[in-house]
Amino acid sequence: MAQLPDIIPVRDLRQETAAVLKRVQSSGQPIVITQRGRSAAVMLSLEAYERNERERQVLRLLVRGEQEISAGIGHDLDDVLAEADAILARDRS
C-alpha cells in the first residue's frame, strides 16, 4: 500500500523551515503544504525531484515510441536504447 504523504500547514513551514527541510531530505518522502486548509504545494528533496525527472523523461520516450509505432514510423531498437542510455548516463553525472 502506498504511504500517505506528510501534510503541514504553511504556518508550520514558516515557523519550522529548517526542521521541515531536514525531514524531507532524510525521509525522501514528499510533504504537502496546505494554505487555508487546501493543498497548495509539494516539497521534495532534490534527489527525489531529480529521480522523478529522469523517470518522466524515460516515460516520455516510451510514449513517443508508442505514438510513432501507431503512426507507422519506426526507429531501430539499438538507436532507441542508445538514446535512453545517454539520458540515464547524463543524469548520473
Distance bins in CASP14 RR format, pairs under 12 A and 6 or more apart:
PFRMAT RR
TARGET T0000
AUTHOR 0000-0000-0000
RMODE 2
METHOD distances of the structure
MODEL  1
2 29 0 0 0 0 0 1 0 0 0 0 0
2 30 0 0 0 0 0 1 0 0 0 0 0
3 27 0 0 0 0 1 0 0 0 0 0 0
3 28 0 0 0 0 0 1 0 0 0 0 0
3 29 1 0 0 1 0 0 0 0 0 0 0
3 30 0 0 0 0 1 0 0 0 0 0 0
4 29 0 0 0 0 1 0 0 0 0 0 0
4 30 0 0 0 0 0 1 0 0 0 0 0
4 31 0 0 0 0 0 1 0 0 0 0 0
4 32 0 0 0 0 1 0 0 0 0 0 0
5 23 0 0 0 0 0 1 0 0 0 0 0
5 24 0 0 0 0 0 1 0 0 0 0 0
5 27 0 0 0 0 0 1 0 0 0 0 0
5 28 0 0 0 0 0 1 0 0 0 0 0
5 29 1 0 0 1 0 0 0 0 0 0 0
5 30 1 0 1 0 0 0 0 0 0 0 0
5 31 1 0 0 1 0 0 0 0 0 0 0
5 32 1 0 1 0 0 0 0 0 0 0 0
5 33 0 0 0 0 0 1 0 0 0 0 0
5 34 0 0 0 0 0 1 0 0 0 0 0
5 39 0 0 0 0 1 0 0 0 0 0 0
5 41 0 0 0 0 0 1 0 0 0 0 0
5 42 1 0 0 1 0 0 0 0 0 0 0
5 43 0 0 0 0 1 0 0 0 0 0 0
5 44 0 0 0 0 1 0 0 0 0 0 0
5 48 0 0 0 0 0 1 0 0 0 0 0
6 12 0 0 0 0 0 1 0 0 0 0 0
6 13 0 0 0 0 0 1 0 0 0 0 0
6 19 0 0 0 0 0 1 0 0 0 0 0
6 20 0 0 0 0 1 0 0 0 0 0 0
6 23 1 0 0 1 0 0 0 0 0 0 0
6 24 0 0 0 0 1 0 0 0 0 0 0
6 27 0 0 0 0 1 0 0 0 0 0 0
6 28 0 0 0 0 0 1 0 0 0 0 0
6 29 1 0 0 1 0 0 0 0 0 0 0
6 30 1 0 0 1 0 0 0 0 0 0 0
6 31 1 0 1 0 0 0 0 0 0 0 0
6 32 1 0 0 1 0 0 0 0 0 0 0
6 33 0 0 0 0 1 0 0 0 0 0 0
6 34 0 0 0 0 0 1 0 0 0 0 0
6 42 0 0 0 0 0 1 0 0 0 0 0
6 43 0 0 0 0 1 0 0 0 0 0 0
6 44 0 0 0 0 0 1 0 0 0 0 0
7 13 0 0 0 0 0 1 0 0 0 0 0
7 20 0 0 0 0 0 1 0 0 0 0 0
7 29 0 0 0 0 0 1 0 0 0 0 0
7 30 0 0 0 0 1 0 0 0 0 0 0
7 31 1 0 0 1 0 0 0 0 0 0 0
7 32 1 0 1 0 0 0 0 0 0 0 0
7 33 0 0 0 0 1 0 0 0 0 0 0
7 34 1 0 0 1 0 0 0 0 0 0 0
7 35 0 0 0 0 0 1 0 0 0 0 0
7 37 0 0 0 0 1 0 0 0 0 0 0
7 38 0 0 0 0 0 1 0 0 0 0 0
7 39 1 0 0 1 0 0 0 0 0 0 0
7 40 0 0 0 0 0 1 0 0 0 0 0
7 41 0 0 0 0 0 1 0 0 0 0 0
7 42 0 0 0 0 0 1 0 0 0 0 0
7 43 0 0 0 0 0 1 0 0 0 0 0
8 14 0 0 0 0 0 1 0 0 0 0 0
8 15 0 0 0 0 1 0 0 0 0 0 0
8 16 0 0 0 0 1 0 0 0 0 0 0
8 17 0 0 0 0 0 1 0 0 0 0 0
8 19 0 0 0 0 0 1 0 0 0 0 0
8 20 1 0 0 1 0 0 0 0 0 0 0
8 21 0 0 0 0 0 1 0 0 0 0 0
8 23 0 0 0 0 1 0 0 0 0 0 0
8 24 0 0 0 0 0 1 0 0 0 0 0
8 30 0 0 0 0 0 1 0 0 0 0 0
8 31 1 0 0 1 0 0 0 0 0 0 0
8 32 1 0 0 1 0 0 0 0 0 0 0
8 33 1 0 0 1 0 0 0 0 0 0 0
8 34 1 0 0 1 0 0 0 0 0 0 0
8 35 0 0 0 0 0 1 0 0 0 0 0
8 37 0 0 0 0 0 1 0 0 0 0 0
8 39 0 0 0 0 0 1 0 0 0 0 0
8 40 0 0 0 0 0 1 0 0 0 0 0
8 41 0 0 0 0 0 1 0 0 0 0 0
8 42 0 0 0 0 0 1 0 0 0 0 0
8 43 0 0 0 0 1 0 0 0 0 0 0
9 15 0 0 0 0 1 0 0 0 0 0 0
9 16 0 0 0 0 0 1 0 0 0 0 0
9 20 0 0 0 0 0 1 0 0 0 0 0
9 31 0 0 0 0 0 1 0 0 0 0 0
9 32 0 0 0 0 0 1 0 0 0 0 0
9 33 1 0 0 1 0 0 0 0 0 0 0
9 34 1 0 1 0 0 0 0 0 0 0 0
9 35 1 0 0 1 0 0 0 0 0 0 0
9 36 0 0 0 0 1 0 0 0 0 0 0
9 37 1 0 0 1 0 0 0 0 0 0 0
9 38 0 0 0 0 0 1 0 0 0 0 0
9 39 0 0 0 0 0 1 0 0 0 0 0
9 40 0 0 0 0 1 0 0 0 0 0 0
9 41 0 0 0 0 0 1 0 0 0 0 0
10 16 0 0 0 0 0 1 0 0 0 0 0
10 17 0 0 0 0 0 1 0 0 0 0 0
10 20 0 0 0 0 0 1 0 0 0 0 0
10 31 0 0 0 0 0 1 0 0 0 0 0
10 32 0 0 0 0 0 1 0 0 0 0 0
10 33 1 0 1 0 0 0 0 0 0 0 0
10 34 1 0 0 1 0 0 0 0 0 0 0
10 35 1 0 1 0 0 0 0 0 0 0 0
10 36 0 0 0 0 1 0 0 0 0 0 0
10 37 0 0 0 0 1 0 0 0 0 0 0
10 38 0 0 0 0 0 1 0 0 0 0 0
10 39 0 0 0 0 0 1 0 0 0 0 0
10 40 1 0 0 1 0 0 0 0 0 0 0
10 41 0 0 0 0 1 0 0 0 0 0 0
10 43 0 0 0 0 0 1 0 0 0 0 0
11 17 0 0 0 0 0 1 0 0 0 0 0
11 20 0 0 0 0 0 1 0 0 0 0 0
11 33 0 0 0 0 0 1 0 0 0 0 0
11 34 0 0 0 0 1 0 0 0 0 0 0
11 35 0 0 0 0 1 0 0 0 0 0 0
11 36 0 0 0 0 0 1 0 0 0 0 0
11 37 0 0 0 0 0 1 0 0 0 0 0
11 40 0 0 0 0 0 1 0 0 0 0 0
12 19 0 0 0 0 1 0 0 0 0 0 0
12 20 1 0 0 1 0 0 0 0 0 0 0
12 23 0 0 0 0 0 1 0 0 0 0 0
12 31 0 0 0 0 0 1 0 0 0 0 0
12 32 0 0 0 0 0 1 0 0 0 0 0
12 33 0 0 0 0 1 0 0 0 0 0 0
12 34 0 0 0 0 1 0 0 0 0 0 0
12 35 0 0 0 0 0 1 0 0 0 0 0
12 43 0 0 0 0 0 1 0 0 0 0 0
13 19 0 0 0 0 1 0 0 0 0 0 0
13 20 1 0 1 0 0 0 0 0 0 0 0
13 21 0 0 0 0 1 0 0 0 0 0 0
13 23 0 0 0 0 0 1 0 0 0 0 0
13 24 0 0 0 0 0 1 0 0 0 0 0
13 31 0 0 0 0 1 0 0 0 0 0 0
13 32 0 0 0 0 0 1 0 0 0 0 0
13 33 1 0 1 0 0 0 0 0 0 0 0
13 34 0 0 0 0 1 0 0 0 0 0 0
13 35 0 0 0 0 1 0 0 0 0 0 0
13 40 0 0 0 0 1 0 0 0 0 0 0
13 41 0 0 0 0 1 0 0 0 0 0 0
13 42 0 0 0 0 0 1 0 0 0 0 0
13 43 1 0 0 1 0 0 0 0 0 0 0
14 20 0 0 0 0 1 0 0 0 0 0 0
14 33 0 0 0 0 0 1 0 0 0 0 0
14 35 0 0 0 0 0 1 0 0 0 0 0
16 22 0 0 0 0 1 0 0 0 0 0 0
16 23 0 0 0 0 1 0 0 0 0 0 0
16 24 0 0 0 0 0 1 0 0 0 0 0
16 31 0 0 0 0 0 1 0 0 0 0 0
16 33 0 0 0 0 0 1 0 0 0 0 0
17 23 0 0 0 0 0 1 0 0 0 0 0
17 24 0 0 0 0 0 1 0 0 0 0 0
17 31 0 0 0 0 0 1 0 0 0 0 0
17 33 0 0 0 0 0 1 0 0 0 0 0
17 43 0 0 0 0 0 1 0 0 0 0 0
18 24 0 0 0 0 0 1 0 0 0 0 0
18 25 0 0 0 0 0 1 0 0 0 0 0
19 25 0 0 0 0 0 1 0 0 0 0 0
19 26 0 0 0 0 0 1 0 0 0 0 0
19 31 0 0 0 0 0 1 0 0 0 0 0
20 26 0 0 0 0 0 1 0 0 0 0 0
20 27 0 0 0 0 0 1 0 0 0 0 0
20 29 0 0 0 0 0 1 0 0 0 0 0
20 30 0 0 0 0 0 1 0 0 0 0 0
20 31 1 0 0 1 0 0 0 0 0 0 0
20 32 0 0 0 0 0 1 0 0 0 0 0
20 33 0 0 0 0 1 0 0 0 0 0 0
20 41 0 0 0 0 0 1 0 0 0 0 0
20 43 1 0 0 1 0 0 0 0 0 0 0
20 44 0 0 0 0 0 1 0 0 0 0 0
20 45 0 0 0 0 0 1 0 0 0 0 0
21 27 0 0 0 0 0 1 0 0 0 0 0
21 28 0 0 0 0 0 1 0 0 0 0 0
21 31 0 0 0 0 1 0 0 0 0 0 0
21 43 0 0 0 0 1 0 0 0 0 0 0
21 44 0 0 0 0 0 1 0 0 0 0 0
21 45 0 0 0 0 1 0 0 0 0 0 0
21 46 0 0 0 0 0 1 0 0 0 0 0
22 28 0 0 0 0 0 1 0 0 0 0 0
22 31 0 0 0 0 0 1 0 0 0 0 0
22 43 0 0 0 0 0 1 0 0 0 0 0
22 45 0 0 0 0 0 1 0 0 0 0 0
23 29 0 0 0 0 1 0 0 0 0 0 0
23 30 0 0 0 0 0 1 0 0 0 0 0
23 31 1 0 0 1 0 0 0 0 0 0 0
23 43 0 0 0 0 1 0 0 0 0 0 0
23 44 0 0 0 0 0 1 0 0 0 0 0
23 45 0 0 0 0 1 0 0 0 0 0 0
24 30 1 0 0 1 0 0 0 0 0 0 0
24 31 1 0 1 0 0 0 0 0 0 0 0
24 32 0 0 0 0 0 1 0 0 0 0 0
24 33 0 0 0 0 0 1 0 0 0 0 0
24 42 0 0 0 0 1 0 0 0 0 0 0
24 43 1 0 1 0 0 0 0 0 0 0 0
24 44 1 0 0 1 0 0 0 0 0 0 0
24 45 1 0 1 0 0 0 0 0 0 0 0
24 46 0 0 0 0 1 0 0 0 0 0 0
24 47 0 0 0 0 0 1 0 0 0 0 0
24 48 0 0 0 0 1 0 0 0 0 0 0
24 49 0 0 0 0 0 1 0 0 0 0 0
25 31 0 0 0 0 0 1 0 0 0 0 0
25 43 0 0 0 0 0 1 0 0 0 0 0
25 44 0 0 0 0 1 0 0 0 0 0 0
25 45 1 0 1 0 0 0 0 0 0 0 0
25 46 0 0 0 0 1 0 0 0 0 0 0
25 47 0 0 0 0 1 0 0 0 0 0 0
25 48 0 0 0 0 1 0 0 0 0 0 0
25 49 0 0 0 0 0 1 0 0 0 0 0
26 45 0 0 0 0 1 0 0 0 0 0 0
26 47 0 0 0 0 0 1 0 0 0 0 0
26 48 0 0 0 0 0 1 0 0 0 0 0
27 43 0 0 0 0 0 1 0 0 0 0 0
27 44 0 0 0 0 0 1 0 0 0 0 0
27 45 0 0 0 0 1 0 0 0 0 0 0
27 47 0 0 0 0 0 1 0 0 0 0 0
27 48 0 0 0 0 1 0 0 0 0 0 0
28 43 0 0 0 0 0 1 0 0 0 0 0
28 44 1 0 0 1 0 0 0 0 0 0 0
28 45 1 0 1 0 0 0 0 0 0 0 0
28 46 0 0 0 0 1 0 0 0 0 0 0
28 47 1 0 0 1 0 0 0 0 0 0 0
28 48 1 0 1 0 0 0 0 0 0 0 0
28 49 0 0 0 0 0 1 0 0 0 0 0
28 50 0 0 0 0 0 1 0 0 0 0 0
28 51 0 0 0 0 1 0 0 0 0 0 0
28 52 0 0 0 0 0 1 0 0 0 0 0
29 42 0 0 0 0 0 1 0 0 0 0 0
29 43 0 0 0 0 1 0 0 0 0 0 0
29 44 0 0 0 0 1 0 0 0 0 0 0
29 45 0 0 0 0 1 0 0 0 0 0 0
29 47 0 0 0 0 0 1 0 0 0 0 0
29 48 1 0 0 1 0 0 0 0 0 0 0
30 39 0 0 0 0 0 1 0 0 0 0 0
30 41 0 0 0 0 1 0 0 0 0 0 0
30 42 1 0 1 0 0 0 0 0 0 0 0
30 43 1 0 0 1 0 0 0 0 0 0 0
30 44 1 0 1 0 0 0 0 0 0 0 0
30 45 0 0 0 0 1 0 0 0 0 0 0
30 47 0 0 0 0 0 1 0 0 0 0 0
30 48 1 0 0 1 0 0 0 0 0 0 0
30 49 0 0 0 0 1 0 0 0 0 0 0
30 51 0 0 0 0 0 1 0 0 0 0 0
30 52 0 0 0 0 1 0 0 0 0 0 0
31 39 0 0 0 0 0 1 0 0 0 0 0
31 40 0 0 0 0 0 1 0 0 0 0 0
31 41 0 0 0 0 1 0 0 0 0 0 0
31 42 1 0 0 1 0 0 0 0 0 0 0
31 43 1 0 1 0 0 0 0 0 0 0 0
31 44 0 0 0 0 1 0 0 0 0 0 0
31 45 0 0 0 0 1 0 0 0 0 0 0
31 48 0 0 0 0 0 1 0 0 0 0 0
32 38 0 0 0 0 0 1 0 0 0 0 0
32 39 1 0 1 0 0 0 0 0 0 0 0
32 40 0 0 0 0 1 0 0 0 0 0 0
32 41 1 0 0 1 0 0 0 0 0 0 0
32 42 1 0 1 0 0 0 0 0 0 0 0
32 43 1 0 0 1 0 0 0 0 0 0 0
32 44 0 0 0 0 0 1 0 0 0 0 0
33 39 1 0 0 1 0 0 0 0 0 0 0
33 40 1 0 1 0 0 0 0 0 0 0 0
33 41 1 0 1 0 0 0 0 0 0 0 0
33 42 1 0 0 1 0 0 0 0 0 0 0
33 43 1 0 0 1 0 0 0 0 0 0 0
33 44 0 0 0 0 0 1 0 0 0 0 0
34 40 1 0 1 0 0 0 0 0 0 0 0
34 41 0 0 0 0 1 0 0 0 0 0 0
34 42 0 0 0 0 0 1 0 0 0 0 0
34 43 0 0 0 0 0 1 0 0 0 0 0
35 41 0 0 0 0 1 0 0 0 0 0 0
42 48 0 0 0 0 0 1 0 0 0 0 0
42 49 0 0 0 0 1 0 0 0 0 0 0
42 52 0 0 0 0 0 1 0 0 0 0 0
43 49 0 0 0 0 1 0 0 0 0 0 0
44 50 0 0 0 0 1 0 0 0 0 0 0
44 51 0 0 0 0 1 0 0 0 0 0 0
44 52 1 0 0 1 0 0 0 0 0 0 0
44 53 0 0 0 0 0 1 0 0 0 0 0
45 51 0 0 0 0 1 0 0 0 0 0 0
45 52 0 0 0 0 0 1 0 0 0 0 0
46 52 0 0 0 0 0 1 0 0 0 0 0
46 53 0 0 0 0 0 1 0 0 0 0 0
47 53 0 0 0 0 0 1 0 0 0 0 0
47 54 0 0 0 0 0 1 0 0 0 0 0
47 91 0 0 0 0 0 1 0 0 0 0 0
48 54 0 0 0 0 0 1 0 0 0 0 0
48 55 0 0 0 0 0 1 0 0 0 0 0
49 55 0 0 0 0 0 1 0 0 0 0 0
49 56 0 0 0 0 0 1 0 0 0 0 0
49 91 0 0 0 0 0 1 0 0 0 0 0
50 56 0 0 0 0 0 1 0 0 0 0 0
50 57 0 0 0 0 0 1 0 0 0 0 0
50 90 0 0 0 0 0 1 0 0 0 0 0
50 91 1 0 0 1 0 0 0 0 0 0 0
50 92 0 0 0 0 0 1 0 0 0 0 0
50 93 0 0 0 0 0 1 0 0 0 0 0
51 57 0 0 0 0 0 1 0 0 0 0 0
51 58 0 0 0 0 0 1 0 0 0 0 0
51 88 0 0 0 0 0 1 0 0 0 0 0
51 91 0 0 0 0 1 0 0 0 0 0 0
51 92 0 0 0 0 0 1 0 0 0 0 0
52 58 0 0 0 0 0 1 0 0 0 0 0
52 59 0 0 0 0 0 1 0 0 0 0 0
52 91 0 0 0 0 0 1 0 0 0 0 0
53 59 0 0 0 0 0 1 0 0 0 0 0
53 60 0 0 0 0 0 1 0 0 0 0 0
53 87 0 0 0 0 0 1 0 0 0 0 0
53 88 0 0 0 0 0 1 0 0 0 0 0
53 90 0 0 0 0 0 1 0 0 0 0 0
53 91 1 0 0 1 0 0 0 0 0 0 0
54 60 0 0 0 0 0 1 0 0 0 0 0
54 61 0 0 0 0 0 1 0 0 0 0 0
54 84 0 0 0 0 0 1 0 0 0 0 0
54 87 1 0 0 1 0 0 0 0 0 0 0
54 88 1 0 0 1 0 0 0 0 0 0 0
54 89 0 0 0 0 0 1 0 0 0 0 0
54 90 0 0 0 0 1 0 0 0 0 0 0
54 91 1 0 1 0 0 0 0 0 0 0 0
54 92 0 0 0 0 1 0 0 0 0 0 0
55 61 0 0 0 0 0 1 0 0 0 0 0
55 62 0 0 0 0 0 1 0 0 0 0 0
55 84 0 0 0 0 0 1 0 0 0 0 0
55 87 0 0 0 0 0 1 0 0 0 0 0
55 88 0 0 0 0 0 1 0 0 0 0 0
55 91 0 0 0 0 0 1 0 0 0 0 0
56 62 0 0 0 0 0 1 0 0 0 0 0
56 63 0 0 0 0 0 1 0 0 0 0 0
56 87 0 0 0 0 0 1 0 0 0 0 0
56 91 0 0 0 0 0 1 0 0 0 0 0
57 63 0 0 0 0 0 1 0 0 0 0 0
57 64 0 0 0 0 0 1 0 0 0 0 0
57 83 0 0 0 0 0 1 0 0 0 0 0
57 84 0 0 0 0 1 0 0 0 0 0 0
57 86 0 0 0 0 0 1 0 0 0 0 0
57 87 1 0 1 0 0 0 0 0 0 0 0
57 88 0 0 0 0 1 0 0 0 0 0 0
57 90 0 0 0 0 1 0 0 0 0 0 0
57 91 0 0 0 0 1 0 0 0 0 0 0
58 64 0 0 0 0 0 1 0 0 0 0 0
58 65 0 0 0 0 0 1 0 0 0 0 0
58 80 0 0 0 0 0 1 0 0 0 0 0
58 81 0 0 0 0 0 1 0 0 0 0 0
58 83 0 0 0 0 0 1 0 0 0 0 0
58 84 1 0 0 1 0 0 0 0 0 0 0
58 85 0 0 0 0 0 1 0 0 0 0 0
58 86 0 0 0 0 0 1 0 0 0 0 0
58 87 1 0 0 1 0 0 0 0 0 0 0
58 88 1 0 0 1 0 0 0 0 0 0 0
58 91 0 0 0 0 1 0 0 0 0 0 0
59 65 0 0 0 0 0 1 0 0 0 0 0
59 66 0 0 0 0 0 1 0 0 0 0 0
59 84 0 0 0 0 0 1 0 0 0 0 0
59 87 0 0 0 0 0 1 0 0 0 0 0
60 66 0 0 0 0 0 1 0 0 0 0 0
60 67 0 0 0 0 0 1 0 0 0 0 0
60 83 0 0 0 0 0 1 0 0 0 0 0
60 84 0 0 0 0 0 1 0 0 0 0 0
60 87 0 0 0 0 1 0 0 0 0 0 0
61 67 0 0 0 0 0 1 0 0 0 0 0
61 68 0 0 0 0 0 1 0 0 0 0 0
61 75 0 0 0 0 0 1 0 0 0 0 0
61 79 0 0 0 0 0 1 0 0 0 0 0
61 80 1 0 0 1 0 0 0 0 0 0 0
61 81 0 0 0 0 0 1 0 0 0 0 0
61 82 0 0 0 0 0 1 0 0 0 0 0
61 83 1 0 0 1 0 0 0 0 0 0 0
61 84 1 0 0 1 0 0 0 0 0 0 0
61 85 0 0 0 0 0 1 0 0 0 0 0
61 86 0 0 0 0 0 1 0 0 0 0 0
61 87 1 0 0 1 0 0 0 0 0 0 0
61 88 0 0 0 0 0 1 0 0 0 0 0
62 68 0 0 0 0 0 1 0 0 0 0 0
62 69 0 0 0 0 0 1 0 0 0 0 0
62 80 0 0 0 0 1 0 0 0 0 0 0
62 81 0 0 0 0 0 1 0 0 0 0 0
62 83 0 0 0 0 0 1 0 0 0 0 0
62 84 0 0 0 0 1 0 0 0 0 0 0
62 87 0 0 0 0 0 1 0 0 0 0 0
63 69 0 0 0 0 0 1 0 0 0 0 0
63 70 0 0 0 0 0 1 0 0 0 0 0
64 70 0 0 0 0 0 1 0 0 0 0 0
64 71 0 0 0 0 0 1 0 0 0 0 0
64 73 0 0 0 0 1 0 0 0 0 0 0
64 74 0 0 0 0 0 1 0 0 0 0 0
64 75 0 0 0 0 1 0 0 0 0 0 0
64 80 0 0 0 0 1 0 0 0 0 0 0
64 83 0 0 0 0 0 1 0 0 0 0 0
64 84 0 0 0 0 0 1 0 0 0 0 0
65 71 0 0 0 0 1 0 0 0 0 0 0
65 72 0 0 0 0 0 1 0 0 0 0 0
65 73 0 0 0 0 1 0 0 0 0 0 0
65 74 1 0 0 1 0 0 0 0 0 0 0
65 75 1 0 0 1 0 0 0 0 0 0 0
65 77 0 0 0 0 0 1 0 0 0 0 0
65 79 0 0 0 0 0 1 0 0 0 0 0
65 80 1 0 0 1 0 0 0 0 0 0 0
65 83 0 0 0 0 0 1 0 0 0 0 0
65 84 0 0 0 0 0 1 0 0 0 0 0
66 72 0 0 0 0 0 1 0 0 0 0 0
66 73 0 0 0 0 0 1 0 0 0 0 0
66 74 0 0 0 0 0 1 0 0 0 0 0
66 75 0 0 0 0 0 1 0 0 0 0 0
66 80 0 0 0 0 0 1 0 0 0 0 0
67 73 0 0 0 0 1 0 0 0 0 0 0
67 74 0 0 0 0 0 1 0 0 0 0 0
67 75 0 0 0 0 0 1 0 0 0 0 0
68 74 1 0 1 0 0 0 0 0 0 0 0
68 75 1 0 0 1 0 0 0 0 0 0 0
68 76 0 0 0 0 0 1 0 0 0 0 0
68 79 0 0 0 0 0 1 0 0 0 0 0
68 80 0 0 0 0 1 0 0 0 0 0 0
69 75 0 0 0 0 1 0 0 0 0 0 0
69 77 0 0 0 0 0 1 0 0 0 0 0
69 80 0 0 0 0 0 1 0 0 0 0 0
74 80 0 0 0 0 1 0 0 0 0 0 0
75 81 0 0 0 0 0 1 0 0 0 0 0
75 82 0 0 0 0 0 1 0 0 0 0 0
75 83 0 0 0 0 1 0 0 0 0 0 0
75 84 0 0 0 0 0 1 0 0 0 0 0
76 82 0 0 0 0 1 0 0 0 0 0 0
76 83 0 0 0 0 0 1 0 0 0 0 0
77 83 0 0 0 0 0 1 0 0 0 0 0
77 84 0 0 0 0 0 1 0 0 0 0 0
78 84 0 0 0 0 0 1 0 0 0 0 0
78 85 0 0 0 0 0 1 0 0 0 0 0
79 85 0 0 0 0 0 1 0 0 0 0 0
79 86 0 0 0 0 0 1 0 0 0 0 0
80 86 0 0 0 0 0 1 0 0 0 0 0
80 87 0 0 0 0 0 1 0 0 0 0 0
81 87 0 0 0 0 0 1 0 0 0 0 0
81 88 0 0 0 0 0 1 0 0 0 0 0
82 88 0 0 0 0 0 1 0 0 0 0 0
82 89 0 0 0 0 0 1 0 0 0 0 0
83 89 0 0 0 0 0 1 0 0 0 0 0
83 90 0 0 0 0 0 1 0 0 0 0 0
84 90 0 0 0 0 0 1 0 0 0 0 0
84 91 0 0 0 0 0 1 0 0 0 0 0
85 91 0 0 0 0 0 1 0 0 0 0 0
85 92 0 0 0 0 0 1 0 0 0 0 0
86 92 0 0 0 0 0 1 0 0 0 0 0
86 93 0 0 0 0 0 1 0 0 0 0 0
87 93 0 0 0 0 0 1 0 0 0 0 0
END
